[in-house]
């Protein structure tokens, strides 16, 4: 089986969203360009880290004057920010890489599938089997698209369960046993 690589040169949508109730949410990232659509499962912590790193990259591009002023000055609303249903998951995210393509004035985001070593039984028995790279999605985003994604990702991540004012742990709909109040339900 060979590696699948989905390339989104001109991204129309790059959004994150959830399915489920707080505490039991599943996070998904959808990428769309003309004639191509992908959806991947992603962890909440990965969404938060991606948003943080993209925001840092945009600030560095501005500070270092690596991006054109025209690109940095663009603002505007980026396409719909809701997930499109039905959700068909292509893979679960493993590694995410980001880089700046100065020639095209785009931020490249490469999302690789989670590849668990030893998950293929055939590879366990055949030591000479070649190690294949995991499937990947490569998206080339403009700076205004990255800014819109970061804003939306921060809203999605923070929309989870409220923290307990005493211990900081998340409070479920049924409350929680707070360790700071000797186990009394809050």
N, C-alpha and C positions, 0 to 999 in steps of 0.2 A: 504494500500500500504506500503510495507516494504522498508527499506533503501537499496540502491544499493551501494556497495563499490567495486571499481575496484582497484586491487592491482598489481602494477608493480614492481616485485622483481628485475628483471634484465632489466633495462631500456636501450632501443636501441636509442630512440629519445626523447628529452625533449626540445622543441623549441617554440618560440613565433614569431608571424608574424602578418601582417595586410592585410586587404582587403579594398580597396578604396583609395581615394586621400587624401592628407594631409588636415586636418580640418574636414574630414568626414570618417576617418578610423575606422574600427572595428578591435579590437585586439583579437587574438585567441592563446590559448596555446594547443599544441599537445603533448601527451605522448604516446609512443609506446614501447611495449615489445613483446616477442615472443607470437604470437596468440592473442594479445590484443592491441586495439588502442582506444584512447579517445581524444576528442577535446572539449574545453570549451571556452566560451566567457569570456573575462577578460577586465577590465578597464585599461587604460594607466597608471593611478596612481598606480594600483595594481602591474603592471609589474615593474615599477620603484622601488616600495617599496620592492618587492620580491627580485629583483636583489641586492638592497642595503643590505638587511638583510642577504642574502646568502653570499655576499662578506664579510660582517662583521663576520659571523660564520666561514668561512674558515680562515680568519686572526686570529680569536681567537683560533681555533684548532691548528694552527701553533704556535702561541705564547705560548699556554698552553701545547703544546706537547701531546695533546690528541689523535691525529691521528698518525698513523705509518708513519715513514719517507718514506717508500715505496709508500704509498698512496699519501702523499703530493708531492712526487717527480715525480709522473706520469704526463706526458704532452702528448699532442697529439690532433689531430683534432677529435672532436666529430661529428658523423654522419651529414648528410645534415642539413643545417640550414633553409631551406625554408619550408613553409607550404605545406602539401600534399593536393591536391584537389581531389575530391570535399570535401568541409568542411561540416561536419555534427555535429552540436553543441549538446553535451550531456546535458549541463546545463550552467547557468551563475554563475561565481564564486562569492561566498559570503566571506567566511573566508579562510585564508591560514595559516597553522601552519608549522613550521620547527623545527626539533630537530636532535640531533646527536645520532646515534646508534653506540656506541663504540665497541660493540661485533662484529658487522659485518663491521665496518669501512665504514658506509654509512650515508648520510644525508637524513633524511626522510622528505618529503614534503607532507603534507596532504591538499588537496584542497576540500573544501566543497561547495556545491551548495548554492546559495542565497535562503534563506527561509524567505519569507515575512510573518510576523505574520498576521493571519486573512485572508490569501489569499484563503484558502479553505472554501467555503461557508458552507459546512457540519460542519466544526469545529465551525463556528460562532453560529450555532444553538444547537450544542451538546457540552456543557461545560465539559462533562465527557470524551470527546475524548482524547486519549493519544497523547501527544506531540511526534511526530516522529523526529528522527534526519534526516538531509538532506543527499542526496546522496553525495558520496565522492570519490575522487581518491587519492590513496596513492602511491607515487613513492619513491623508494630507489635509490639515486643517489651517484655515486662516486665523489670524489672531482674534478677530471679533467672535469667531465661532468658539475658540478656546475660552474666551472670557464668558460667553453665554453658558458654556458647559460647566465651568467652575461655579458660577452662580447657582445654576440649577442643581449641581451635584451637592453643594453645601446645604441647600434647602432639603433635598431628599435625605441626606445623612442625618440632619438634625431633626427630622420629622418623626423620629422613633419614639420610644418610651421616655417619659419624663424621669429625670433622676430624683432619687430620694434626697430631701434637703438635709438629712442627718448623715447618711453614709455614702451617698453619691451613686449607689447601685441603681439600675433601672427598676422602675415600679411597674409590675404587670397590672392588667386590668383588675385582677383579683387582689391587688396589693402585694406586699412582699414581707418576709420576715427580716426585719432590720437588725443587723448585728449590733448597732450602736444603741438600740433600745432593748437589749436583753431578749431578743426574739419576739417581741410584741409585733403584731401585724400592723403595718402602716398602710 
